[in-house]
Amino acid sequence: MSFGDHLEELRRCLIMALVGVAVASAVSLYFGDQILAIVLRPLLVVLRLHGQRPEVTALSPPETFSMFIRLAMLCGLTLSMPWVLYQLWKFIS
């Protein structure tokens, strides 16, 4: 393959990997409440065991929204990692 063909294949693999991450992030955003409950459960149990109120406080208004977005992106990246690695291997081979 020529250099241009390699670049075209790299572009295609990168786009496919990003589409996979976007789809997985959208699914994670849809299930954000359940994922957050799973993530926060150990913290709330420990707080309850130590006699403190089991609650989490947001320190600024956009913090809860940005937390949901970050959680969705991290879960989306984690869920789509096999697809991303497949696309990387497809380009290398």
All heavy atoms as an XYZ file, in Angstrom:
733
protein
N       0.841     -1.184      0.000
C       0.000      0.000      0.000
C       0.883      1.243      0.000
O       1.953      1.270      0.579
C      -0.885      0.029      1.250
C      -1.919     -1.077      1.338
S      -2.821     -1.061      2.896
C      -3.927      0.294      2.641
N       0.380      2.274     -0.629
C       1.108      3.533     -0.626
C       0.859      4.265      0.693
O       0.020      3.883      1.503
C       0.662      4.401     -1.803
O      -0.660      4.850     -1.588
N       1.609      5.345      0.911
C       1.467      6.130      2.139
C       0.064      6.716      2.255
O      -0.534      6.728      3.327
C       2.526      7.245      2.155
C       2.508      8.055      3.401
C       2.917      7.513      4.611
C       2.071      9.372      3.385
C       2.896      8.247      5.770
C       2.036     10.116      4.543
C       2.464      9.555      5.742
N      -0.483      7.175      1.148
C      -1.840      7.728      1.148
C      -2.883      6.685      1.500
O      -3.852      6.975      2.218
N      -2.698      5.456      1.012
C      -3.622      4.372      1.349
C      -3.562      4.044      2.843
O      -4.587      3.770      3.472
C      -3.321      3.124      0.529
C      -3.642      3.309     -0.946
O      -4.451      4.210     -1.270
O      -3.084      2.550     -1.768
N      -2.351      4.075      3.407
C      -2.203      3.834      4.840
C      -2.913      4.922      5.643
O      -3.575      4.630      6.650
C      -0.727      3.782      5.233
C      -0.082      2.470      4.938
N      -0.376      1.321      5.615
C       0.864      2.138      4.025
C       0.352      0.320      5.137
N       1.109      0.793      4.163
N      -2.774      6.154      5.223
C      -3.454      7.250      5.921
C      -4.967      7.128      5.817
O      -5.689      7.409      6.786
C      -2.994      8.605      5.364
C      -1.599      9.051      5.769
C      -1.276     10.380      5.108
C      -1.465      9.157      7.267
N      -5.441      6.717      4.670
C      -6.883      6.521      4.497
C      -7.392      5.398      5.400
O      -8.460      5.516      6.017
C      -7.193      6.206      3.026
C      -8.646      6.024      2.723
C      -9.452      7.296      2.914
O      -8.899      8.399      2.743
O     -10.648      7.183      3.234
N      -6.636      4.306      5.487
C      -7.023      3.199      6.367
C      -6.981      3.632      7.835
O      -7.863      3.275      8.618
C      -6.092      1.999      6.142
C      -6.425      0.787      6.975
C      -7.737      0.148      6.611
O      -8.242      0.364      5.497
O      -8.272     -0.587      7.463
N      -5.990      4.420      8.220
C      -5.906      4.935      9.588
C      -7.106      5.820      9.895
O      -7.709      5.716     10.969
C      -4.606      5.711      9.788
C      -4.429      6.392     11.141
C      -4.395      5.365     12.256
C      -3.176      7.240     11.144
N      -7.466      6.683      8.964
C      -8.618      7.564      9.154
C      -9.897      6.752      9.329
O     -10.699      7.013     10.222
C      -8.766      8.510      7.959
C      -9.895      9.522      8.125
C     -10.021     10.404      6.900
N     -10.564      9.708      5.773
C     -11.870      9.513      5.548
N     -12.755      9.963      6.395
N     -12.284      8.867      4.483
N     -10.081      5.730      8.522
C     -11.266      4.897      8.622
C     -11.318      4.156      9.953
O     -12.364      4.118     10.612
C     -11.304      3.898      7.460
C     -12.657      3.212      7.312
C     -12.630      2.124      6.262
N     -11.797      1.008      6.636
C     -12.107      0.123      7.601
N     -13.201      0.250      8.280
N     -11.302     -0.882      7.862
N     -10.197      3.620     10.393
C     -10.159      2.892     11.673
C     -10.398      3.842     12.845
O     -11.089      3.486     13.809
C      -8.828      2.168     11.833
S      -8.655      0.729     10.754
N      -9.841      5.047     12.787
C     -10.064      6.026     13.853
C     -11.526      6.448     13.930
O     -12.096      6.583     15.023
C      -9.172      7.246     13.658
C      -7.712      7.080     14.040
C      -6.927      8.322     13.662
C      -7.558      6.771     15.508
N     -12.135      6.661     12.789
C     -13.551      7.049     12.769
C     -14.418      5.927     13.328
O     -15.319      6.171     14.136
C     -13.982      7.446     11.342
C     -13.357      8.785     10.963
C     -15.500      7.511     11.224
C     -13.561      9.188      9.526
N     -14.140      4.689     12.943
C     -14.912      3.559     13.454
C     -14.727      3.406     14.963
O     -15.682      3.121     15.693
C     -14.516      2.263     12.736
C     -14.922      2.236     11.277
S     -16.698      2.384     11.048
C     -17.239      0.830     11.687
N     -13.501      3.621     15.450
C     -13.254      3.525     16.888
C     -13.997      4.633     17.635
O     -14.591      4.392     18.686
C     -11.753      3.605     17.165
N     -13.987      5.848     17.107
C     -14.688      6.958     17.756
C     -16.202      6.765     17.730
O     -16.892      7.144     18.674
C     -14.307      8.277     17.098
C     -12.896      8.770     17.413
C     -12.586     10.031     16.616
C     -12.718      9.012     18.893
N     -16.714      6.181     16.663
C     -18.148      5.885     16.612
C     -18.505      4.862     17.685
O     -19.528      4.990     18.375
C     -18.552      5.386     15.203
C     -19.926      4.753     15.209
C     -18.502      6.534     14.208
N     -17.651      3.866     17.868
C     -17.881      2.875     18.915
C     -17.869      3.493     20.304
O     -18.717      3.180     21.145
N     -16.931      4.408     20.552
C     -16.871      5.094     21.845
C     -18.103      5.969     22.030
O     -18.684      6.028     23.127
C     -15.571      5.927     21.963
C     -15.602      6.808     23.194
C     -14.354      5.019     22.006
N     -18.541      6.649     20.979
C     -19.719      7.513     21.077
C     -20.983      6.708     21.371
O     -21.800      7.111     22.205
C     -19.884      8.319     19.791
N     -21.140      5.575     20.723
C     -22.318      4.737     20.964
C     -22.303      4.194     22.388
O     -23.317      4.234     23.097
C     -22.389      3.588     19.930
C     -23.411      2.545     20.320
C     -22.686      4.146     18.552
N     -21.158      3.699     22.828
C     -21.059      3.172     24.190
C     -21.264      4.279     25.225
O     -21.880      4.052     26.271
C     -19.706      2.491     24.398
N     -20.788      5.485     24.943
C     -20.988      6.610     25.863
C     -22.461      7.010     25.914
O     -22.976      7.350     26.985
C     -20.141      7.808     25.440
O     -18.777      7.509     25.569
N     -23.141      6.968     24.788
C     -24.569      7.289     24.776
C     -25.364      6.266     25.580
O     -26.270      6.625     26.339
C     -25.080      7.349     23.339
N     -25.014      5.002     25.444
C     -25.681      3.960     26.230
C     -25.382      4.158     27.710
O     -26.273      4.043     28.560
C     -25.246      2.555     25.748
C     -25.718      1.476     26.699
C     -25.754      2.300     24.341
N     -24.139      4.495     28.038
C     -23.770      4.737     29.435
C     -24.476      5.965     29.985
O     -24.854      5.982     31.167
C     -22.258      4.922     29.553
O     -21.583      3.759     29.178
N     -24.674      6.973     29.180
C     -25.381      8.166     29.630
C     -26.848      7.844     29.899
O     -27.439      8.357     30.849
C     -25.269      9.288     28.596
C     -25.773     10.660     29.000
C     -25.044     11.167     30.237
C     -25.623     11.639     27.867
N     -27.430      6.979     29.088
C     -28.813      6.580     29.286
C     -28.986      5.852     30.625
O     -29.979      6.043     31.331
C     -29.280      5.693     28.128
C     -30.712      5.253     28.240
C     -31.745      6.137     27.967
C     -31.035      3.970     28.640
C     -33.071      5.743     28.084
C     -32.347      3.559     28.753
C     -33.361      4.454     28.469
O     -34.673      4.061     28.596
N     -28.012      4.998     30.964
C     -28.059      4.246     32.215
C     -27.236      4.930     33.310
O     -26.767      4.271     34.246
C     -27.538      2.821     32.001
C     -28.425      1.988     31.140
C     -28.059      1.673     29.842
C     -29.637      1.526     31.619
C     -28.874      0.903     29.034
C     -30.461      0.758     30.827
C     -30.089      0.445     29.528
N     -27.066      6.234     33.232
C     -26.220      6.972     34.165
C     -26.641      6.861     35.616
O     -25.790      6.748     36.500
N     -27.938      6.892     35.890
C     -28.409      6.797     37.277
C     -28.032      5.448     37.896
O     -27.568      5.396     39.039
C     -29.920      6.990     37.340
C     -30.342      8.398     37.002
O     -29.529      9.321     37.223
O     -31.470      8.579     36.519
N     -28.226      4.379     37.153
C     -27.899      3.060     37.672
C     -26.391      2.899     37.856
O     -25.939      2.316     38.854
C     -28.433      1.955     36.749
C     -29.931      1.851     36.729
C     -30.579      2.743     35.682
O     -29.905      3.454     34.959
N     -31.891      2.689     35.611
N     -25.602      3.412     36.916
C     -24.147      3.315     37.022
C     -23.661      4.120     38.223
O     -22.803      3.664     38.987
C     -23.473      3.791     35.714
C     -23.815      2.841     34.570
C     -21.968      3.883     35.889
C     -23.389      3.333     33.210
N     -24.214      5.309     38.406
C     -23.823      6.140     39.544
C     -24.186      5.461     40.864
O     -23.411      5.514     41.826
C     -24.488      7.507     39.444
C     -24.058      8.518     40.497
C     -22.584      8.820     40.374
C     -24.874      9.789     40.353
N     -25.334      4.816     40.924
C     -25.723      4.103     42.142
C     -24.740      2.974     42.446
O     -24.380      2.754     43.613
C     -27.139      3.558     41.998
N     -24.287      2.274     41.429
C     -23.319      1.192     41.616
C     -21.982      1.745     42.092
O     -21.348      1.189     42.991
C     -23.154      0.385     40.311
C     -24.429     -0.386     40.015
C     -21.954     -0.553     40.392
C     -24.474     -0.986     38.627
N     -21.557      2.861     41.519
C     -20.273      3.459     41.881
C     -20.306      4.025     43.302
O     -19.336      3.895     44.059
C     -19.885      4.549     40.856
C     -18.699      5.355     41.329
C     -19.585      3.917     39.510
N     -21.413      4.641     43.686
C     -21.499      5.287     44.991
C     -21.881      4.345     46.130
O     -21.763      4.721     47.298
C     -22.499      6.440     44.938
C     -22.069      7.664     44.155
C     -23.165      8.710     44.180
C     -20.779      8.230     44.692
N     -22.366      3.156     45.833
C     -22.823      2.239     46.879
C     -21.759      1.966     47.947
O     -22.056      2.060     49.142
C     -23.318      0.933     46.276
C     -23.939      0.015     47.326
C     -24.569     -1.215     46.717
N     -25.655     -0.810     45.829
C     -25.895     -1.374     44.645
N     -25.140     -2.342     44.214
N     -26.889     -0.954     43.902
N     -20.491      1.660     47.598
C     -19.495      1.416     48.654
C     -19.260      2.642     49.544
O     -19.119      2.515     50.761
C     -18.227      1.058     47.890
C     -18.691      0.592     46.566
C     -19.934      1.367     46.271
N     -19.240      3.834     48.961
C     -19.059      5.050     49.745
C     -20.207      5.256     50.722
O     -19.980      5.558     51.909
C     -18.947      6.267     48.826
C     -18.934      7.626     49.525
C     -17.655      7.798     50.327
C     -19.128      8.733     48.531
N     -21.416      5.071     50.265
C     -22.575      5.259     51.130
C     -22.621      4.226     52.253
O     -23.006      4.547     53.385
C     -23.857      5.228     50.308
C     -23.988      6.326     49.244
C     -25.262      6.152     48.454
C     -23.902      7.696     49.854
N     -22.199      3.003     51.985
C     -22.152      1.968     53.018
C     -21.130      2.335     54.093
O     -21.399      2.231     55.293
C     -21.837      0.588     52.395
C     -21.492     -0.437     53.464
C     -23.004      0.113     51.561
N     -19.959      2.789     53.675
C     -18.924      3.168     54.639
C     -19.367      4.374     55.458
O     -19.145      4.418     56.679
C     -17.586      3.432     53.915
C     -16.571      4.080     54.846
C     -17.032      2.151     53.343
N     -19.976      5.356     54.806
C     -20.472      6.504     55.563
C     -21.512      6.079     56.599
O     -21.502      6.562     57.735
C     -21.072      7.544     54.612
C     -20.086      8.363     53.792
C     -20.833      9.238     52.796
C     -19.205      9.202     54.681
N     -22.401      5.192     56.227
C     -23.439      4.711     57.147
C     -22.814      3.940     58.314
O     -23.224      4.091     59.461
C     -24.435      3.830     56.389
C     -25.723      3.597     57.133
C     -26.762      2.859     56.287
N     -27.175      3.661     55.129
C     -27.073      3.266     53.866
N     -26.583      2.088     53.576
N     -27.472      4.040     52.879
N     -21.779      3.140     58.024
C     -21.117      2.361     59.077
C     -20.398      3.258     60.088
O     -20.269      2.895     61.253
C     -20.130      1.369     58.475
C     -20.731      0.156     57.778
C     -19.645     -0.686     57.136
C     -21.538     -0.670     58.757
N     -19.919      4.404     59.640
C     -19.199      5.328     60.523
C     -20.128      6.358     61.170
O     -19.659      7.324     61.772
C     -18.071      6.020     59.769
C     -16.938      5.099     59.450
N     -16.030      4.683     60.388
C     -16.582      4.488     58.297
C     -15.150      3.865     59.836
N     -15.467      3.728     58.561
N     -21.415      6.173     61.043
C     -22.375      7.030     61.716
C     -22.595      8.389     61.065
O     -23.132      9.294     61.692
N     -22.194      8.527     59.819
C     -22.405      9.787     59.111
C     -23.601      9.650     58.181
O     -24.040      8.551     57.857
C     -21.156     10.179     58.335
C     -19.968     10.427     59.225
C     -18.732     10.779     58.418
O     -18.773     10.836     57.195
N     -17.629     11.001     59.101
N     -24.098     10.809     57.743
C     -25.236     10.768     56.808
C     -24.778     10.232     55.454
O     -23.786     10.721     54.899
C     -25.815     12.167     56.631
C     -26.518     12.687     57.857
C     -27.145     14.003     57.581
N     -26.089     14.929     57.148
C     -26.281     16.201     56.859
N     -27.483     16.708     56.925
N     -25.292     16.974     56.494
N     -25.470      9.258     54.911
C     -25.076      8.701     53.600
C     -25.584      9.573     52.453
O     -26.622      9.304     51.851
C     -25.723      7.321     53.587
C     -26.895      7.466     54.490
C     -26.518      8.475     55.529
N     -24.869     10.640     52.156
C     -25.255     11.519     51.055
C     -24.014     12.096     50.401
O     -22.943     12.164     51.003
C     -26.158     12.648     51.547
C     -25.519     13.568     52.551
C     -26.487     14.617     53.049
O     -27.701     14.385     53.022
O     -26.003     15.686     53.451
N     -24.179     12.508     49.170
C     -23.114     13.128     48.400
C     -23.579     14.530     48.031
O     -24.730     14.725     47.642
C     -22.805     12.303     47.126
C     -21.691     12.924     46.327
C     -22.454     10.874     47.497
N     -22.688     15.504     48.158
C     -23.054     16.892     47.933
C     -22.358     17.435     46.694
O     -21.156     17.236     46.511
C     -22.646     17.742     49.154
O     -23.242     17.182     50.319
C     -23.095     19.175     48.989
N     -23.097     18.140     45.867
C     -22.526     18.843     44.717
C     -22.141     20.246     45.169
O     -22.931     20.941     45.806
C     -23.523     18.912     43.576
N     -20.929     20.674     44.858
C     -20.430     21.960     45.327
C     -20.716     23.111     44.373
O     -20.559     24.267     44.737
C     -18.930     21.867     45.604
C     -18.545     20.852     46.692
C     -17.037     20.781     46.820
C     -19.194     21.205     48.007
N     -21.116     22.797     43.150
C     -21.474     23.848     42.204
C     -22.623     23.336     41.327
O     -22.777     22.131     41.148
C     -20.267     24.244     41.348
O     -19.894     23.193     40.505
N     -23.415     24.243     40.765
C     -24.573     23.815     39.964
C     -24.233     22.915     38.768
O     -24.909     21.912     38.557
C     -25.204     25.125     39.516
C     -24.785     26.103     40.546
C     -23.419     25.688     40.993
N     -23.196     23.229     37.978
C     -22.946     22.346     36.830
C     -22.172     21.079     37.180
O     -21.909     20.266     36.307
C     -22.124     23.221     35.888
C     -21.439     24.195     36.762
C     -22.377     24.448     37.900
N     -21.821     20.903     38.446
C     -21.012     19.749     38.812
C     -21.738     18.427     38.582
O     -21.133     17.453     38.109
C     -20.587     19.852     40.275
C     -19.644     18.752     40.699
C     -19.169     18.930     42.129
O     -19.618     19.867     42.809
O     -18.348     18.113     42.549
N     -23.011     18.360     38.888
C     -23.730     17.101     38.695
C     -23.828     16.742     37.213
O     -23.651     15.577     36.841
C     -25.134     17.178     39.301
O     -25.810     18.315     38.791
C     -25.071     17.274     40.811
N     -24.087     17.741     36.377
C     -24.158     17.473     34.932
C     -22.806     17.024     34.393
O     -22.718     16.032     33.650
C     -24.638     18.717     34.189
C     -24.668     18.545     32.702
C     -25.622     17.740     32.112
C     -23.724     19.157     31.899
C     -25.652     17.557     30.737
C     -23.739     18.985     30.534
C     -24.701     18.181     29.951
N     -21.743     17.739     34.769
C     -20.416     17.368     34.265
C     -19.982     16.009     34.808
O     -19.280     15.267     34.134
C     -19.388     18.444     34.614
O     -19.207     18.535     36.005
N     -20.418     15.659     36.022
C     -20.108     14.359     36.576
C     -20.784     13.247     35.774
O     -20.165     12.221     35.488
C     -20.546     14.305     38.042
C     -20.221     13.033     38.770
S     -21.571     11.856     38.852
C     -22.967     12.851     39.220
N     -22.043     13.462     35.369
C     -22.725     12.468     34.539
C     -22.026     12.317     33.182
O     -21.871     11.200     32.678
C     -24.188     12.855     34.317
C     -25.108     12.351     35.369
C     -25.697     13.224     36.266
C     -25.402     11.001     35.475
C     -26.551     12.771     37.239
C     -26.253     10.525     36.451
C     -26.830     11.425     37.337
N     -21.585     13.428     32.596
C     -20.893     13.363     31.305
C     -19.566     12.629     31.445
O     -19.219     11.770     30.626
C     -20.697     14.779     30.729
C     -22.041     15.443     30.458
C     -19.833     14.752     29.475
C     -22.890     14.720     29.438
N     -18.786     12.958     32.485
C     -17.497     12.278     32.694
C     -17.692     10.796     32.955
O     -16.940      9.958     32.444
C     -16.738     12.917     33.855
C     -16.110     14.239     33.492
C     -15.334     14.767     34.645
N     -16.305     14.981     35.739
C     -16.055     15.655     36.828
N     -14.881     16.156     37.036
N     -16.989     15.817     37.740
N     -18.692     10.462     33.755
C     -18.986      9.059     34.045
C     -19.385      8.316     32.771
O     -18.930      7.196     32.521
C     -20.089      8.953     35.091
C     -20.468      7.557     35.558
C     -19.307      6.922     36.310
C     -21.701      7.629     36.438
N     -20.202      8.944     31.946
C     -20.624      8.320     30.686
C     -19.440      8.137     29.741
O     -19.315      7.087     29.095
C     -21.702      9.152     30.017
N     -18.565      9.132     29.672
C     -17.398      9.007     28.790
C     -16.454      7.907     29.280
O     -15.939      7.121     28.479
C     -16.656     10.346     28.697
C     -17.417     11.428     27.969
S     -17.779     11.001     26.268
C     -16.152     11.033     25.585
N     -16.217      7.857     30.586
C     -15.328      6.836     31.132
C     -15.917      5.442     30.951
O     -15.216      4.512     30.523
C     -15.063      7.113     32.608
C     -14.097      6.166     33.299
C     -12.722      6.242     32.662
C     -14.010      6.503     34.770
N     -17.201      5.275     31.238
C     -17.846      3.974     31.036
C     -17.911      3.619     29.553
O     -17.730      2.458     29.175
C     -19.239      3.971     31.641
S     -19.231      3.972     33.426
N     -18.171      4.611     28.709
C     -18.202      4.367     27.275
C     -16.859      3.927     26.740
O     -16.768      3.004     25.922
N     -15.803      4.570     27.211
C     -14.460      4.182     26.785
C     -14.121      2.783     27.285
O     -13.535      1.981     26.561
C     -13.433      5.190     27.284
C     -12.003      5.000     26.816
C     -11.921      5.121     25.302
C     -11.091      6.002     27.474
N     -14.510      2.483     28.519
C     -14.251      1.157     29.076
C     -15.026      0.079     28.315
O     -14.463     -0.982     27.994
C     -14.634      1.125     30.566
O     -13.909      2.151     31.250
C     -14.327     -0.212     31.185
N     -16.306      0.348     28.043
C     -17.115     -0.638     27.332
C     -16.659     -0.839     25.888
O     -16.754     -1.942     25.345
C     -18.581     -0.223     27.334
C     -19.324     -0.338     28.652
C     -20.723      0.252     28.514
C     -19.405     -1.784     29.086
N     -16.195      0.220     25.260
C     -15.824      0.121     23.847
C     -14.352     -0.216     23.635
O     -13.909     -0.284     22.488
C     -16.154      1.433     23.137
O     -15.318      2.466     23.628
N     -13.597     -0.440     24.707
C     -12.167     -0.724     24.547
C     -11.897     -1.953     23.672
O     -10.965     -1.914     22.854
C     -11.502     -0.870     25.920
C      -9.997     -0.929     25.842
S      -9.231      0.423     24.929
C      -9.642      1.817     25.927
N     -12.656     -3.051     23.780
C     -12.402     -4.155     22.844
C     -12.561     -3.736     21.372
O     -11.780     -4.147     20.513
C     -13.436     -5.209     23.236
C     -13.743     -4.926     24.651
C     -13.639     -3.435     24.789
N     -13.561     -2.912     21.078
C     -13.774     -2.441     19.709
C     -12.629     -1.538     19.261
O     -12.155     -1.640     18.131
C     -15.112     -1.723     19.616
C     -15.378     -1.116     18.293
C     -15.384      0.208     17.978
C     -15.673     -1.797     17.066
N     -15.668      0.385     16.662
C     -15.847     -0.822     16.072
C     -15.802     -3.132     16.728
C     -16.146     -1.143     14.762
C     -16.097     -3.448     15.414
C     -16.271     -2.477     14.448
N     -12.178     -0.658     20.154
C     -11.071      0.248     19.825
C      -9.802     -0.555     19.573
O      -9.071     -0.293     18.609
C     -10.874      1.293     20.952
C      -9.605      2.088     20.742
C     -12.078      2.214     21.045
N      -9.525     -1.535     20.426
C      -8.335     -2.364     20.234
C      -8.437     -3.212     18.965
O      -7.425     -3.446     18.288
C      -8.110     -3.246     21.455
C      -7.717     -2.498     22.727
C      -7.632     -3.456     23.895
C      -6.428     -1.729     22.544
N      -9.642     -3.650     18.627
C      -9.838     -4.383     17.375
C      -9.522     -3.483     16.174
O      -8.870     -3.913     15.224
C     -11.267     -4.919     17.284
C     -11.606     -5.488     15.939
C     -11.086     -6.706     15.529
C     -12.436     -4.798     15.057
C     -11.385     -7.231     14.285
C     -12.744     -5.307     13.817
C     -12.211     -6.527     13.431
O     -12.496     -7.034     12.192
N      -9.992     -2.255     16.221
C      -9.712     -1.318     15.131
C      -8.214     -1.016     15.035
O      -7.666     -0.905     13.939
C     -10.491     -0.025     15.318
C     -11.974     -0.170     15.127
C     -12.342     -0.644     13.737
O     -11.763     -0.214     12.743
N     -13.315     -1.529     13.664
N      -7.544     -0.903     16.183
C      -6.100     -0.687     16.182
C      -5.380     -1.891     15.574
O      -4.485     -1.724     14.733
C      -5.613     -0.443     17.616
C      -4.115     -0.281     17.797
C      -3.652      1.012     17.140
C      -3.753     -0.304     19.263
N      -5.804     -3.094     15.969
C      -5.184     -4.289     15.414
C      -5.475     -4.426     13.921
O      -4.615     -4.839     13.155
C      -5.678     -5.526     16.152
C      -5.049     -6.771     15.611
C      -5.639     -7.712     14.843
C      -3.698     -7.175     15.787
N      -4.737     -8.691     14.526
C      -3.527     -8.383     15.079
C      -2.610     -6.632     16.449
C      -2.318     -9.048     15.048
C      -1.400     -7.304     16.406
C      -1.272     -8.500     15.720
N      -6.665     -4.055     13.516
C      -7.028     -4.104     12.104
C      -6.130     -3.187     11.279
O      -5.717     -3.544     10.180
C      -8.497     -3.710     11.959
C      -9.093     -4.000     10.624
C     -10.587     -3.702     10.674
C     -11.194     -3.831      9.318
N     -12.597     -3.502      9.320
N      -5.814     -2.004     11.827
C      -4.936     -1.088     11.106
C      -3.503     -1.632     11.069
O      -2.842     -1.573     10.039
C      -4.942      0.292     11.758
C      -3.920      1.225     11.178
C      -4.072      1.726      9.896
C      -2.795      1.569     11.900
C      -3.119      2.570      9.346
C      -1.831      2.412     11.356
C      -2.007      2.911     10.082
N      -3.030     -2.164     12.185
C      -1.650     -2.653     12.242
C      -1.450     -3.845     11.323
O      -0.449     -3.935     10.617
C      -1.264     -3.004     13.692
C      -1.158     -1.735     14.516
C       0.038     -3.769     13.738
C      -0.969     -1.957     15.982
N      -2.432     -4.733     11.288
C      -2.268     -5.916     10.449
C      -2.499     -5.562      8.997
O      -2.020     -6.137      8.093
C      -3.224     -7.016     10.876
O      -4.552     -6.663     10.623
